Amino acid sequence: MRADYCKANNIPINRRPTGGGAIIMGADQLGVALTIPGRGEDTYSHARELMGIFSEGLVRGLNTLGVEARFRRKNDIEVNGKKLVGLGVYRAPSGGLLFHASMLVDLDIALMLRVLNTPFEKLSDKEIDTVAGRITTVRRETESHFTLDEMRRVIADGFVSAFDVNLISSDFTAEERAEIAKLEQEKYLSEDWVYQTTAVPDSNGSAKIKTPAGLIDVSVTMAGSIIKAVFIGGDFFASENAVVDLEASLRWHTSQPEKVAVTIEKIFQSRSAEFNGIQSKFLIEAVQKAIARARVAESQMRAEPYGCYVNPGVQYV
C-alpha cells in the first residue's frame, strides 16, 4: 500500500492478523467477524475448508436481497464472477478461530487505487473501468441505497438461517472495554505492529503482446514468488467472465512458469471459444513476461513499511 499517500490524506492504516492483501475499509464497507473458542490442539485444523461454511451466513443474507452470491475459490464471495466479499481466517495460539469478511456495500474505486499498490503504471479512467469490471457492490447489484445498519441486520438474519441459531445482541462490559483499550494501545496502535517490515515486499510488472487477434496487456502484482493479482486487458474481444475467471485462477498462485502455463491451459480447455481467437500461448507469454519484470523491479526496490488494513475518514495516528 502507499503509506505516504495515506499519511498525506489523513487515512490511518493498520494490520490484521489474517493473511491476504491490503483492503480498504470505510463508511461503505461492512466488516463481519466470527470468533470461535478453541477445543484442543487440533481444533479447526482445516480452517480454510471452513471458510465455505462460515461464508454461508453472508451468502444467505445476500440472497434475500436478490443478490446471487456464492462462495468461490480460496477466499471470495462472488456475483457472476465479480468479487463482492473478501474473506480471511486466523487461528490464535489458543486454538480459537477468527473468521472475518469485508463486504463492499459500496466502493470508491479511484480512492482504493490511490491507496493500494496496484500493478497499473498509471491511474486513468481505463484502469478504473478495468477494476470496476472485476468487482461489484451491494448497491450496484440491488440498485438500492442500503445503509450499513440495514446490511448488518440482513447478514445477521443470514447467519440465523445458516446456523439455525438465535442471536442475542449485547455490548462489551466496562472491564472488557478496558482490556480492549489496553490491547489497542500496547499492540494495535504501536508502530512495531503496524509498520513491521514484511520479508516479502510487493513488486509490480507489466507486459504487452501483439497477436493476430489483438493486443494483450497484462499487469501483475507479486509477493515474492507468489502472484497476488493479475489484470488482463487489451483490445482483443473475449468474454468478460472468461477473463475474470482466468485472473481469479492466477490469484495467490505460484509464479513457476510451468505451473502458470498449466493453469492457463486448463482454463482454455473449457473456455477457449470465449477468448475468440486469442491463443493460450500468447497469454502465457504475456503473463510470464509481466512476472519476469516484476522480479526485476523487486530486485531494485528496498523494503517499505507495510500495512494491510486501510480505514479512510479517521484521523491518521
C-alpha positions as CSV (number, residue, x, y, z in Angstrom):
1,M,0.0,0.0,0.0
2,R,1.0,3.6,-0.4
3,A,1.8,4.7,3.1
4,D,2.9,8.2,2.1
5,Y,-0.4,8.9,0.3
6,C,-2.3,7.7,3.3
7,K,-0.4,9.9,5.7
8,A,-0.8,13.0,3.5
9,N,-4.5,12.4,3.3
10,N,-5.2,11.5,7.0
11,I,-6.0,7.9,6.2
12,P,-4.9,5.7,9.1
13,I,-3.5,2.3,8.3
14,N,-3.4,-0.9,10.4
15,R,-2.5,-4.5,10.2
16,R,-4.8,-7.5,10.7
17,P,-3.7,-10.9,11.9
18,T,-5.2,-12.8,9.0
19,G,-3.3,-13.1,5.8
20,G,-4.0,-11.8,2.3
21,G,-3.6,-8.5,0.6
22,A,-4.4,-5.0,1.7
23,I,-8.0,-3.9,1.9
24,I,-9.8,-0.6,2.2
25,M,-12.5,-0.2,4.9
26,G,-14.7,2.9,5.5
27,A,-18.2,4.1,5.8
28,D,-19.3,1.9,2.8
29,Q,-17.7,-1.4,3.7
30,L,-19.2,-3.8,6.2
31,G,-16.8,-5.8,8.4
32,V,-18.1,-9.1,9.8
33,A,-16.3,-11.2,12.3
34,L,-17.0,-14.6,14.0
35,T,-14.8,-15.7,16.9
36,I,-14.9,-19.4,18.0
37,P,-13.1,-20.7,21.0
38,G,-10.6,-23.5,20.7
39,R,-11.4,-27.0,21.8
40,G,-8.0,-28.7,21.8
41,E,-4.7,-28.8,20.0
42,D,-6.1,-29.9,16.7
43,T,-9.1,-27.6,16.7
44,Y,-10.0,-26.4,13.3
45,S,-7.0,-27.9,11.6
46,H,-8.8,-27.4,8.3
47,A,-9.6,-23.8,8.8
48,R,-9.6,-22.9,5.1
49,E,-12.2,-25.5,4.3
50,L,-14.4,-24.0,7.0
51,M,-14.5,-20.7,5.1
52,G,-17.2,-22.1,2.9
53,I,-19.2,-23.0,5.9
54,F,-18.7,-19.6,7.7
55,S,-19.5,-17.7,4.5
56,E,-22.9,-19.3,4.2
57,G,-24.4,-16.8,6.5
58,L,-23.2,-14.0,4.3
59,V,-24.4,-15.8,1.2
60,R,-27.9,-16.4,2.6
61,G,-28.3,-12.8,3.7
62,L,-27.3,-11.5,0.3
63,N,-29.6,-14.0,-1.4
64,T,-32.6,-12.5,0.5
65,L,-31.8,-9.2,-1.3
66,G,-31.9,-11.0,-4.7
67,V,-28.1,-11.0,-5.0
68,E,-26.9,-14.3,-6.5
69,A,-23.8,-14.6,-4.4
70,R,-21.7,-17.7,-3.9
71,F,-18.5,-18.7,-2.2
72,R,-15.8,-19.3,-4.7
73,R,-12.2,-20.3,-4.8
74,K,-9.9,-19.6,-2.0
75,N,-11.4,-16.6,-0.1
76,D,-14.0,-14.7,-2.0
77,I,-17.8,-14.4,-2.3
78,E,-18.6,-13.5,-5.9
79,V,-21.6,-12.5,-8.0
80,N,-21.4,-13.6,-11.6
81,G,-17.6,-13.8,-11.3
82,K,-17.2,-10.4,-9.7
83,K,-15.8,-10.1,-6.2
84,L,-18.3,-8.8,-3.6
85,V,-16.8,-10.0,-0.3
86,G,-13.3,-10.8,0.8
87,L,-12.8,-13.5,3.5
88,G,-10.0,-14.2,6.0
89,V,-9.3,-16.7,8.7
90,Y,-6.8,-16.8,11.6
91,R,-6.1,-19.4,14.2
92,A,-4.8,-18.0,17.5
93,P,-2.2,-19.7,19.7
94,S,-5.1,-20.7,22.0
95,G,-6.7,-22.7,19.2
96,G,-9.5,-20.3,18.8
97,L,-10.6,-19.2,15.3
98,L,-11.3,-15.8,13.8
99,F,-13.3,-15.6,10.6
100,H,-13.7,-12.2,9.1
101,A,-15.2,-10.7,6.0
102,S,-15.1,-7.3,4.3
103,M,-18.3,-6.7,2.2
104,L,-18.4,-4.0,-0.4
105,V,-21.7,-2.2,0.2
106,D,-20.2,0.5,-2.0
107,L,-16.7,1.5,-3.0
108,D,-14.8,4.5,-4.2
109,I,-12.6,2.7,-6.7
110,A,-10.4,5.7,-7.6
111,L,-9.6,6.1,-3.9
112,M,-8.8,2.5,-3.5
113,L,-6.4,2.6,-6.4
114,R,-4.6,5.6,-5.0
115,V,-4.3,4.0,-1.6
116,L,-3.3,0.4,-2.5
117,N,-0.3,-0.8,-4.5
118,T,-1.6,-2.0,-7.9
119,P,0.1,-3.3,-11.0
120,F,-1.0,-0.4,-13.0
121,E,1.7,2.0,-14.2
122,K,-0.8,5.0,-14.1
123,L,-4.3,5.7,-12.8
124,S,-6.7,6.6,-15.6
125,D,-10.4,6.0,-16.4
126,K,-9.3,2.9,-18.3
127,E,-7.7,1.4,-15.1
128,I,-10.7,2.4,-13.0
129,D,-13.0,0.7,-15.5
130,T,-10.8,-2.4,-15.5
131,V,-11.1,-2.8,-11.7
132,A,-14.8,-1.9,-11.8
133,G,-15.3,-4.8,-14.2
134,R,-13.8,-7.2,-11.7
135,I,-15.7,-6.3,-8.5
136,T,-19.2,-5.3,-7.6
137,T,-21.1,-3.9,-4.6
138,V,-24.4,-4.5,-2.8
139,R,-25.8,-1.2,-4.1
140,R,-24.9,-1.9,-7.6
141,E,-26.4,-5.4,-7.5
142,T,-29.6,-4.3,-5.8
143,E,-29.9,-0.8,-7.3
144,S,-30.8,0.3,-3.7
145,H,-29.0,2.5,-1.2
146,F,-28.7,0.1,1.7
147,T,-27.0,1.5,4.8
148,L,-24.5,-0.4,6.8
149,D,-27.0,-0.7,9.7
150,E,-29.5,-2.3,7.3
151,M,-26.9,-4.7,5.9
152,R,-25.9,-5.7,9.5
153,R,-29.5,-6.8,10.1
154,V,-29.6,-8.6,6.7
155,I,-26.4,-10.5,7.4
156,A,-27.4,-11.3,11.0
157,D,-30.6,-12.9,9.6
158,G,-28.5,-14.8,7.2
159,F,-26.4,-16.4,10.0
160,V,-29.6,-17.2,11.9
161,S,-30.8,-19.1,8.8
162,A,-27.5,-20.8,8.0
163,F,-26.6,-22.0,11.5
164,D,-30.2,-22.4,12.9
165,V,-29.3,-20.2,15.9
166,N,-30.8,-17.3,17.9
167,L,-28.6,-14.2,18.0
168,I,-28.6,-12.2,21.2
169,S,-27.5,-8.5,20.9
170,S,-25.1,-7.4,23.7
171,D,-22.4,-4.8,24.4
172,F,-19.0,-5.1,25.9
173,T,-18.7,-4.7,29.7
174,A,-16.7,-1.9,31.2
175,E,-14.0,-4.4,32.1
176,E,-13.9,-5.8,28.5
177,R,-13.6,-2.3,27.1
178,A,-10.7,-1.5,29.4
179,E,-8.9,-4.7,28.2
180,I,-9.7,-3.8,24.6
181,A,-8.3,-0.3,25.0
182,K,-5.1,-1.7,26.7
183,L,-4.6,-4.2,23.9
184,E,-5.1,-1.4,21.3
185,Q,-2.5,0.9,22.9
186,E,0.0,-1.8,23.6
187,K,-0.2,-3.6,20.3
188,Y,-2.5,-2.5,17.5
189,L,-1.6,1.2,17.6
190,S,2.1,0.6,18.1
191,E,4.5,1.3,15.2
192,D,6.1,-2.1,15.8
193,W,2.9,-3.8,14.9
194,V,1.6,-1.5,12.1
195,Y,5.0,-0.9,10.4
196,Q,6.7,-4.1,10.8
197,T,8.7,-4.8,7.7
198,T,7.5,-7.6,5.6
199,A,10.1,-10.1,4.4
200,V,8.2,-10.2,1.1
201,P,7.6,-6.7,-0.3
202,D,5.2,-6.4,-3.2
203,S,6.5,-5.8,-6.7
204,N,4.7,-5.0,-10.0
205,G,5.3,-5.8,-13.6
206,S,3.5,-5.5,-16.9
207,A,3.8,-6.8,-20.5
208,K,2.1,-6.2,-23.8
209,I,2.0,-8.7,-26.6
210,K,0.7,-8.1,-30.1
211,T,-1.2,-11.0,-31.6
212,P,-3.3,-11.6,-34.7
213,A,-6.4,-11.3,-32.6
214,G,-5.4,-8.1,-30.9
215,L,-3.2,-6.6,-28.2
216,I,-2.8,-8.4,-24.8
217,D,-1.9,-6.1,-21.9
218,V,-1.1,-7.9,-18.6
219,S,-0.2,-6.4,-15.3
220,V,0.8,-8.4,-12.2
221,T,1.5,-7.8,-8.5
222,M,3.8,-10.2,-6.9
223,A,4.6,-11.1,-3.2
224,G,7.9,-12.8,-3.5
225,S,7.3,-15.8,-5.8
226,I,3.5,-15.7,-5.4
227,I,1.2,-13.9,-7.8
228,K,-1.1,-11.7,-5.7
229,A,-3.1,-10.2,-8.5
230,V,-3.4,-10.2,-12.3
231,F,-5.2,-7.8,-14.6
232,I,-5.6,-8.8,-18.2
233,G,-6.7,-6.2,-20.7
234,G,-6.1,-5.1,-24.3
235,D,-8.0,-4.6,-27.5
236,F,-9.0,-8.2,-28.2
237,F,-12.5,-9.5,-28.0
238,A,-13.3,-12.0,-25.2
239,S,-16.0,-12.9,-22.7
240,E,-15.5,-10.8,-19.6
241,N,-16.4,-13.7,-17.4
242,A,-13.8,-15.9,-19.0
243,V,-11.1,-13.2,-18.5
244,V,-12.2,-12.7,-14.8
245,D,-12.1,-16.4,-14.3
246,L,-8.6,-16.6,-15.6
247,E,-7.5,-13.7,-13.4
248,A,-9.0,-15.4,-10.4
249,S,-7.3,-18.7,-11.1
250,L,-3.9,-17.0,-11.1
251,R,-4.5,-15.0,-7.8
252,W,-2.3,-16.3,-4.9
253,H,-0.7,-18.7,-7.4
254,T,2.9,-19.8,-7.7
255,S,4.8,-17.9,-10.4
256,Q,6.7,-21.0,-11.6
257,P,6.4,-20.8,-15.4
258,E,5.3,-24.4,-16.0
259,K,2.6,-24.2,-13.4
260,V,1.3,-20.8,-14.7
261,A,1.1,-22.4,-18.1
262,V,-0.8,-25.4,-16.8
263,T,-3.4,-23.2,-15.1
264,I,-3.9,-21.0,-18.2
265,E,-4.2,-24.1,-20.4
266,K,-6.7,-25.6,-18.0
267,I,-9.0,-22.5,-18.4
268,F,-8.6,-22.6,-22.2
269,Q,-9.6,-26.3,-22.3
270,S,-13.1,-25.4,-21.1
271,R,-13.5,-21.8,-22.3
272,S,-11.3,-21.4,-25.4
273,A,-14.3,-20.3,-27.5
274,E,-14.9,-17.4,-25.2
275,F,-11.5,-16.0,-26.0
276,N,-12.5,-15.5,-29.7
277,G,-9.2,-16.4,-31.4
278,I,-6.7,-15.5,-28.7
279,Q,-4.3,-18.4,-28.3
280,S,-3.3,-19.6,-24.9
281,K,0.4,-19.4,-25.8
282,F,0.2,-15.6,-26.2
283,L,-1.5,-15.2,-22.8
284,I,1.1,-17.5,-21.2
285,E,3.9,-15.4,-22.8
286,A,2.4,-12.1,-21.6
287,V,1.8,-13.3,-18.0
288,Q,5.3,-14.8,-17.8
289,K,6.9,-11.6,-19.1
290,A,5.0,-9.5,-16.6
291,I,6.2,-11.8,-13.8
292,A,9.8,-11.6,-15.0
293,R,9.6,-7.8,-15.0
294,A,8.1,-7.8,-11.5
295,R,11.0,-9.8,-10.3
296,V,13.4,-7.3,-11.8
297,A,11.5,-4.5,-10.0
298,E,11.7,-6.4,-6.8
299,S,15.4,-6.7,-7.0
300,Q,15.7,-3.0,-7.4
301,M,13.4,-1.9,-4.7
302,R,14.0,-1.5,-1.0
303,A,11.6,-2.8,1.7
304,E,8.9,-0.4,2.5
305,P,6.6,-0.1,5.6
306,Y,3.7,-2.5,5.2
307,G,0.1,-2.3,6.5
308,C,-2.9,-4.4,5.5
309,Y,-5.9,-2.5,6.7
310,V,-7.0,0.9,5.5
311,N,-9.7,3.0,7.0
312,P,-10.5,6.3,5.3
313,G,-12.2,9.1,7.2
314,V,-10.5,8.7,10.5
315,Q,-7.7,11.0,11.8
316,Y,-4.3,9.4,11.0
317,V,-2.4,8.3,14.0
